[in-house]
Amino acid sequence: MINPLISIIVPIYNVEAYIARCMNSIKDQTYENIEILAINDGSTDKSLSILEDIGKVDNRIQIINKENGGQASARNLGISIAKGEYFMFVDSDDFIDKNAVQECVAVLNNKMCDLIIFDYFKLKNDQKEYVQAGKYLHNSKSAPWNKLYSRELWQNFRFPEGYWYEDLGIVPAVVANADRIEKLDKALYYYETSRDTSQTNIINPLKLNDKIHMVKNIYKELEKQGKLNENINEVEYLFIDHLLNGLLFKITNVEDKNVRITIANSIKDTMERYFPDWDSNKYHKKSFKKIVKRIVINKYLQGEFLLGDVLLKYPQRLKAKIR
């Protein structure tokens, strides 16, 4: 192993305010045997020109231009052309610690593995929060960027194109298929959440159902790979966490009550079809201790949003104002 080539895949679309910070954090890595695949997904701002200027000073940067097809298509293109034995993803509005690749390669040289998972910092304006990831499909985080993968691990997988939340639709399945996982208890990635136009900060009612499609895709992928039964408790909790603890509360910000009811019914139908006994899941019972939140979930699933909002949403808003 010693000095493997590491491919770093960067999907880029209209991030002129962030792209220089991102690319400089990659090209200035203390570990130098890297190829940087900058996939320009049809940017219409100054992202490409900034990228080209940075590329002139580092021949490890390959700029690949394509028509706009979404982040999933850009990442998939990067996967198909990556030459490294291992690779990682970096989103173009984020950046990485200067020792990120070196730290991962040190693990590779100490313990043979096909997946390394590390922690990250979540940035919001002037605030920085340390986020700890686990090493299983339900708690390693569905983002692709806090991980280093062997190229073989992605041989049978690609990001679902044409959806939002495409990370959720494939990354947990990749984690479940890893034979040798190592966890690095260091934050090597900086996840930027300040940008108003990022998917993290946008609520698009037409795309919220995509999250339901994505957890179903994980179920289907693991079933196809013969990995479902051995991971069934983790998959069940993935459904609980992203649909009940996540999407169900996110739709409270949708003004159209009919849309809220439609999505709540879809969530309820999905849980009843795939995991009718979800309330007994061992991870759910261990982590879900707040009785008020449990009541709110049941009320939302029944379409009783007003009572749910009174119990949880409005108190949270009041607490935020006090702060």
Stockholm file with secondary structure:
# STOCKHOLM 1.0

chainA/1-323         MINPLISIIVPIYNVEAYIARCMNSIKDQTYENIEILAINDGSTDKSLSILEDIGKVDNRIQIINKENGGQASARNLGISIAKGEYFMFVDSDDFIDKNAVQECVAVLNNKMCDLIIFDYFKLKNDQKEYVQAGKYLHNSKSAPWNKLYSRELWQNFRFPEGYWYEDLGIVPAVVANADRIEKLDKALYYYETSRDTSQTNIINPLKLNDKIHMVKNIYKELEKQGKLNENINEVEYLFIDHLLNGLLFKITNVEDKNVRITIANSIKDTMERYFPDWDSNKYHKKSFKKIVKRIVINKYLQGEFLLGDVLLKYPQRLKAKIR
#=GR chainA/1-323 SS CCSCCEEEEEEESSCTTTHHHHHHHHHTCSCCCEEEEEEEECCCSSHHHHHHHHHTTCTTEEEEEECCCCHHHHHHHHHHHCCSSEEEECCTTCEECTTHHHHHHHHHHHSCCSEEEEEEEEEETTEEEEECCCSSTTTSCSCSTTEEEEGGGGTTCCCCTTCSSTTTTTHHHHHHTCSSEEEEEEEEEEEECCCTTSGGGCCCTTTTTHHHHHHHHHHHHHHHHTCTGGGHHHHHHHHIIIIIIIIHHHGGGCSCHHHHHHHHHHHHHHHHHHCTTGGGCHHHHHHCCCHHHHHHHHHHHTTCHHHHIIIIIHHHHHHHHHC
#=GC SS_cons         CCSCCEEEEEEESSCTTTHHHHHHHHHTCSCCCEEEEEEEECCCSSHHHHHHHHHTTCTTEEEEEECCCCHHHHHHHHHHHCCSSEEEECCTTCEECTTHHHHHHHHHHHSCCSEEEEEEEEEETTEEEEECCCSSTTTSCSCSTTEEEEGGGGTTCCCCTTCSSTTTTTHHHHHHTCSSEEEEEEEEEEEECCCTTSGGGCCCTTTTTHHHHHHHHHHHHHHHHTCTGGGHHHHHHHHIIIIIIIIHHHGGGCSCHHHHHHHHHHHHHHHHHHCTTGGGCHHHHHHCCCHHHHHHHHHHHTTCHHHHIIIIIHHHHHHHHHC
//
